[in-house]
């Protein structure tokens, strides 16, 4: 085996870390809130009503 397959260039490691950081931020900002709302809606036994402020609805 060639030894170069065990060593990645520094730029490649930085790119991997950057992608991992972006994935973590995306999970915190997008997936986590959506997941929490979905779980709460699934476990909710009462009817869900959407309240609309009538003053802003007629604008």
Phi and psi restraints in degrees (range 20) as a CNS / XPLOR table:
assign (resid 1 and name C) (resid 2 and name N)
       (resid 2 and name CA) (resid 2 and name C) 1.0 -81.7 20.0 2
assign (resid 2 and name N) (resid 2 and name CA)
       (resid 2 and name C) (resid 3 and name N) 1.0 136.6 20.0 2
assign (resid 2 and name C) (resid 3 and name N)
       (resid 3 and name CA) (resid 3 and name C) 1.0 -68.0 20.0 2
assign (resid 3 and name N) (resid 3 and name CA)
       (resid 3 and name C) (resid 4 and name N) 1.0 -20.7 20.0 2
assign (resid 3 and name C) (resid 4 and name N)
       (resid 4 and name CA) (resid 4 and name C) 1.0 -68.3 20.0 2
assign (resid 4 and name N) (resid 4 and name CA)
       (resid 4 and name C) (resid 5 and name N) 1.0 -18.1 20.0 2
assign (resid 4 and name C) (resid 5 and name N)
       (resid 5 and name CA) (resid 5 and name C) 1.0 -74.5 20.0 2
assign (resid 5 and name N) (resid 5 and name CA)
       (resid 5 and name C) (resid 6 and name N) 1.0 -15.9 20.0 2
assign (resid 5 and name C) (resid 6 and name N)
       (resid 6 and name CA) (resid 6 and name C) 1.0 -92.3 20.0 2
assign (resid 6 and name N) (resid 6 and name CA)
       (resid 6 and name C) (resid 7 and name N) 1.0 -15.8 20.0 2
assign (resid 6 and name C) (resid 7 and name N)
       (resid 7 and name CA) (resid 7 and name C) 1.0 -117.4 20.0 2
assign (resid 7 and name N) (resid 7 and name CA)
       (resid 7 and name C) (resid 8 and name N) 1.0 123.5 20.0 2
assign (resid 7 and name C) (resid 8 and name N)
       (resid 8 and name CA) (resid 8 and name C) 1.0 -99.8 20.0 2
assign (resid 8 and name N) (resid 8 and name CA)
       (resid 8 and name C) (resid 9 and name N) 1.0 149.5 20.0 2
assign (resid 8 and name C) (resid 9 and name N)
       (resid 9 and name CA) (resid 9 and name C) 1.0 -64.3 20.0 2
assign (resid 9 and name N) (resid 9 and name CA)
       (resid 9 and name C) (resid 10 and name N) 1.0 154.5 20.0 2
assign (resid 9 and name C) (resid 10 and name N)
       (resid 10 and name CA) (resid 10 and name C) 1.0 -60.6 20.0 2
assign (resid 10 and name N) (resid 10 and name CA)
       (resid 10 and name C) (resid 11 and name N) 1.0 -38.5 20.0 2
assign (resid 10 and name C) (resid 11 and name N)
       (resid 11 and name CA) (resid 11 and name C) 1.0 -61.9 20.0 2
assign (resid 11 and name N) (resid 11 and name CA)
       (resid 11 and name C) (resid 12 and name N) 1.0 -36.8 20.0 2
assign (resid 11 and name C) (resid 12 and name N)
       (resid 12 and name CA) (resid 12 and name C) 1.0 -67.1 20.0 2
assign (resid 12 and name N) (resid 12 and name CA)
       (resid 12 and name C) (resid 13 and name N) 1.0 -38.7 20.0 2
assign (resid 12 and name C) (resid 13 and name N)
       (resid 13 and name CA) (resid 13 and name C) 1.0 -66.6 20.0 2
assign (resid 13 and name N) (resid 13 and name CA)
       (resid 13 and name C) (resid 14 and name N) 1.0 -40.7 20.0 2
assign (resid 13 and name C) (resid 14 and name N)
       (resid 14 and name CA) (resid 14 and name C) 1.0 -64.4 20.0 2
assign (resid 14 and name N) (resid 14 and name CA)
       (resid 14 and name C) (resid 15 and name N) 1.0 -39.3 20.0 2
assign (resid 14 and name C) (resid 15 and name N)
       (resid 15 and name CA) (resid 15 and name C) 1.0 -63.8 20.0 2
assign (resid 15 and name N) (resid 15 and name CA)
       (resid 15 and name C) (resid 16 and name N) 1.0 -42.2 20.0 2
assign (resid 15 and name C) (resid 16 and name N)
       (resid 16 and name CA) (resid 16 and name C) 1.0 -63.3 20.0 2
assign (resid 16 and name N) (resid 16 and name CA)
       (resid 16 and name C) (resid 17 and name N) 1.0 -42.8 20.0 2
assign (resid 16 and name C) (resid 17 and name N)
       (resid 17 and name CA) (resid 17 and name C) 1.0 -65.0 20.0 2
assign (resid 17 and name N) (resid 17 and name CA)
       (resid 17 and name C) (resid 18 and name N) 1.0 -38.6 20.0 2
assign (resid 17 and name C) (resid 18 and name N)
       (resid 18 and name CA) (resid 18 and name C) 1.0 -64.7 20.0 2
assign (resid 18 and name N) (resid 18 and name CA)
       (resid 18 and name C) (resid 19 and name N) 1.0 -42.8 20.0 2
assign (resid 18 and name C) (resid 19 and name N)
       (resid 19 and name CA) (resid 19 and name C) 1.0 -64.7 20.0 2
assign (resid 19 and name N) (resid 19 and name CA)
       (resid 19 and name C) (resid 20 and name N) 1.0 -39.1 20.0 2
assign (resid 19 and name C) (resid 20 and name N)
       (resid 20 and name CA) (resid 20 and name C) 1.0 -65.9 20.0 2
assign (resid 20 and name N) (resid 20 and name CA)
       (resid 20 and name C) (resid 21 and name N) 1.0 -38.9 20.0 2
assign (resid 20 and name C) (resid 21 and name N)
       (resid 21 and name CA) (resid 21 and name C) 1.0 -65.1 20.0 2
assign (resid 21 and name N) (resid 21 and name CA)
       (resid 21 and name C) (resid 22 and name N) 1.0 -42.5 20.0 2
assign (resid 21 and name C) (resid 22 and name N)
       (resid 22 and name CA) (resid 22 and name C) 1.0 -64.1 20.0 2
assign (resid 22 and name N) (resid 22 and name CA)
       (resid 22 and name C) (resid 23 and name N) 1.0 -39.4 20.0 2
assign (resid 22 and name C) (resid 23 and name N)
       (resid 23 and name CA) (resid 23 and name C) 1.0 -64.9 20.0 2
assign (resid 23 and name N) (resid 23 and name CA)
       (resid 23 and name C) (resid 24 and name N) 1.0 -39.3 20.0 2
assign (resid 23 and name C) (resid 24 and name N)
       (resid 24 and name CA) (resid 24 and name C) 1.0 -65.1 20.0 2
assign (resid 24 and name N) (resid 24 and name CA)
       (resid 24 and name C) (resid 25 and name N) 1.0 -43.3 20.0 2
assign (resid 24 and name C) (resid 25 and name N)
       (resid 25 and name CA) (resid 25 and name C) 1.0 -65.4 20.0 2
assign (resid 25 and name N) (resid 25 and name CA)
       (resid 25 and name C) (resid 26 and name N) 1.0 -42.1 20.0 2
assign (resid 25 and name C) (resid 26 and name N)
       (resid 26 and name CA) (resid 26 and name C) 1.0 -62.4 20.0 2
assign (resid 26 and name N) (resid 26 and name CA)
       (resid 26 and name C) (resid 27 and name N) 1.0 -38.7 20.0 2
assign (resid 26 and name C) (resid 27 and name N)
       (resid 27 and name CA) (resid 27 and name C) 1.0 -65.3 20.0 2
assign (resid 27 and name N) (resid 27 and name CA)
       (resid 27 and name C) (resid 28 and name N) 1.0 -42.0 20.0 2
assign (resid 27 and name C) (resid 28 and name N)
       (resid 28 and name CA) (resid 28 and name C) 1.0 -67.9 20.0 2
assign (resid 28 and name N) (resid 28 and name CA)
       (resid 28 and name C) (resid 29 and name N) 1.0 -38.0 20.0 2
assign (resid 28 and name C) (resid 29 and name N)
       (resid 29 and name CA) (resid 29 and name C) 1.0 -86.4 20.0 2
assign (resid 29 and name N) (resid 29 and name CA)
       (resid 29 and name C) (resid 30 and name N) 1.0 -29.9 20.0 2
assign (resid 29 and name C) (resid 30 and name N)
       (resid 30 and name CA) (resid 30 and name C) 1.0 -112.6 20.0 2
assign (resid 30 and name N) (resid 30 and name CA)
       (resid 30 and name C) (resid 31 and name N) 1.0 -60.9 20.0 2
assign (resid 30 and name C) (resid 31 and name N)
       (resid 31 and name CA) (resid 31 and name C) 1.0 -68.2 20.0 2
assign (resid 31 and name N) (resid 31 and name CA)
       (resid 31 and name C) (resid 32 and name N) 1.0 -45.0 20.0 2
assign (resid 31 and name C) (resid 32 and name N)
       (resid 32 and name CA) (resid 32 and name C) 1.0 -60.3 20.0 2
assign (resid 32 and name N) (resid 32 and name CA)
       (resid 32 and name C) (resid 33 and name N) 1.0 -50.7 20.0 2
assign (resid 32 and name C) (resid 33 and name N)
       (resid 33 and name CA) (resid 33 and name C) 1.0 -62.3 20.0 2
assign (resid 33 and name N) (resid 33 and name CA)
       (resid 33 and name C) (resid 34 and name N) 1.0 -40.3 20.0 2
assign (resid 33 and name C) (resid 34 and name N)
       (resid 34 and name CA) (resid 34 and name C) 1.0 -64.6 20.0 2
assign (resid 34 and name N) (resid 34 and name CA)
       (resid 34 and name C) (resid 35 and name N) 1.0 -41.1 20.0 2
assign (resid 34 and name C) (resid 35 and name N)
       (resid 35 and name CA) (resid 35 and name C) 1.0 -64.2 20.0 2
assign (resid 35 and name N) (resid 35 and name CA)
       (resid 35 and name C) (resid 36 and name N) 1.0 -42.9 20.0 2
assign (resid 35 and name C) (resid 36 and name N)
       (resid 36 and name CA) (resid 36 and name C) 1.0 -63.6 20.0 2
assign (resid 36 and name N) (resid 36 and name CA)
       (resid 36 and name C) (resid 37 and name N) 1.0 -45.9 20.0 2
assign (resid 36 and name C) (resid 37 and name N)
       (resid 37 and name CA) (resid 37 and name C) 1.0 -62.6 20.0 2
assign (resid 37 and name N) (resid 37 and name CA)
       (resid 37 and name C) (resid 38 and name N) 1.0 -43.2 20.0 2
assign (resid 37 and name C) (resid 38 and name N)
       (resid 38 and name CA) (resid 38 and name C) 1.0 -62.6 20.0 2
assign (resid 38 and name N) (resid 38 and name CA)
       (resid 38 and name C) (resid 39 and name N) 1.0 -42.8 20.0 2
assign (resid 38 and name C) (resid 39 and name N)
       (resid 39 and name CA) (resid 39 and name C) 1.0 -65.8 20.0 2
assign (resid 39 and name N) (resid 39 and name CA)
       (resid 39 and name C) (resid 40 and name N) 1.0 -39.1 20.0 2
assign (resid 39 and name C) (resid 40 and name N)
       (resid 40 and name CA) (resid 40 and name C) 1.0 -68.0 20.0 2
assign (resid 40 and name N) (resid 40 and name CA)
       (resid 40 and name C) (resid 41 and name N) 1.0 -38.4 20.0 2
assign (resid 40 and name C) (resid 41 and name N)
       (resid 41 and name CA) (resid 41 and name C) 1.0 -67.3 20.0 2
assign (resid 41 and name N) (resid 41 and name CA)
       (resid 41 and name C) (resid 42 and name N) 1.0 -37.6 20.0 2
assign (resid 41 and name C) (resid 42 and name N)
       (resid 42 and name CA) (resid 42 and name C) 1.0 -69.1 20.0 2
assign (resid 42 and name N) (resid 42 and name CA)
       (resid 42 and name C) (resid 43 and name N) 1.0 -33.5 20.0 2
assign (resid 42 and name C) (resid 43 and name N)
       (resid 43 and name CA) (resid 43 and name C) 1.0 -90.3 20.0 2
assign (resid 43 and name N) (resid 43 and name CA)
       (resid 43 and name C) (resid 44 and name N) 1.0 -8.0 20.0 2
assign (resid 43 and name C) (resid 44 and name N)
       (resid 44 and name CA) (resid 44 and name C) 1.0 -74.1 20.0 2
assign (resid 44 and name N) (resid 44 and name CA)
       (resid 44 and name C) (resid 45 and name N) 1.0 129.3 20.0 2
assign (resid 44 and name C) (resid 45 and name N)
       (resid 45 and name CA) (resid 45 and name C) 1.0 -94.2 20.0 2
assign (resid 45 and name N) (resid 45 and name CA)
       (resid 45 and name C) (resid 46 and name N) 1.0 -20.2 20.0 2
assign (resid 45 and name C) (resid 46 and name N)
       (resid 46 and name CA) (resid 46 and name C) 1.0 -86.5 20.0 2
assign (resid 46 and name N) (resid 46 and name CA)
       (resid 46 and name C) (resid 47 and name N) 1.0 163.8 20.0 2
assign (resid 46 and name C) (resid 47 and name N)
       (resid 47 and name CA) (resid 47 and name C) 1.0 -70.2 20.0 2
assign (resid 47 and name N) (resid 47 and name CA)
       (resid 47 and name C) (resid 48 and name N) 1.0 145.2 20.0 2
assign (resid 47 and name C) (resid 48 and name N)
       (resid 48 and name CA) (resid 48 and name C) 1.0 -98.8 20.0 2
assign (resid 48 and name N) (resid 48 and name CA)
       (resid 48 and name C) (resid 49 and name N) 1.0 122.7 20.0 2
assign (resid 48 and name C) (resid 49 and name N)
       (resid 49 and name CA) (resid 49 and name C) 1.0 -115.6 20.0 2
assign (resid 49 and name N) (resid 49 and name CA)
       (resid 49 and name C) (resid 50 and name N) 1.0 136.8 20.0 2
assign (resid 49 and name C) (resid 50 and name N)
       (resid 50 and name CA) (resid 50 and name C) 1.0 -97.4 20.0 2
assign (resid 50 and name N) (resid 50 and name CA)
       (resid 50 and name C) (resid 51 and name N) 1.0 120.1 20.0 2
assign (resid 50 and name C) (resid 51 and name N)
       (resid 51 and name CA) (resid 51 and name C) 1.0 -95.4 20.0 2
assign (resid 51 and name N) (resid 51 and name CA)
       (resid 51 and name C) (resid 52 and name N) 1.0 130.5 20.0 2
assign (resid 51 and name C) (resid 52 and name N)
       (resid 52 and name CA) (resid 52 and name C) 1.0 -116.7 20.0 2
assign (resid 52 and name N) (resid 52 and name CA)
       (resid 52 and name C) (resid 53 and name N) 1.0 130.8 20.0 2
assign (resid 52 and name C) (resid 53 and name N)
       (resid 53 and name CA) (resid 53 and name C) 1.0 -69.5 20.0 2
assign (resid 53 and name N) (resid 53 and name CA)
       (resid 53 and name C) (resid 54 and name N) 1.0 119.4 20.0 2
assign (resid 53 and name C) (resid 54 and name N)
       (resid 54 and name CA) (resid 54 and name C) 1.0 -65.5 20.0 2
assign (resid 54 and name N) (resid 54 and name CA)
       (resid 54 and name C) (resid 55 and name N) 1.0 -28.7 20.0 2
assign (resid 54 and name C) (resid 55 and name N)
       (resid 55 and name CA) (resid 55 and name C) 1.0 -67.3 20.0 2
assign (resid 55 and name N) (resid 55 and name CA)
       (resid 55 and name C) (resid 56 and name N) 1.0 -41.2 20.0 2
assign (resid 55 and name C) (resid 56 and name N)
       (resid 56 and name CA) (resid 56 and name C) 1.0 -81.1 20.0 2
assign (resid 56 and name N) (resid 56 and name CA)
       (resid 56 and name C) (resid 57 and name N) 1.0 -20.5 20.0 2
assign (resid 56 and name C) (resid 57 and name N)
       (resid 57 and name CA) (resid 57 and name C) 1.0 -72.0 20.0 2
assign (resid 57 and name N) (resid 57 and name CA)
       (resid 57 and name C) (resid 58 and name N) 1.0 -26.6 20.0 2
assign (resid 57 and name C) (resid 58 and name N)
       (resid 58 and name CA) (resid 58 and name C) 1.0 -94.6 20.0 2
assign (resid 58 and name N) (resid 58 and name CA)
       (resid 58 and name C) (resid 59 and name N) 1.0 2.6 20.0 2
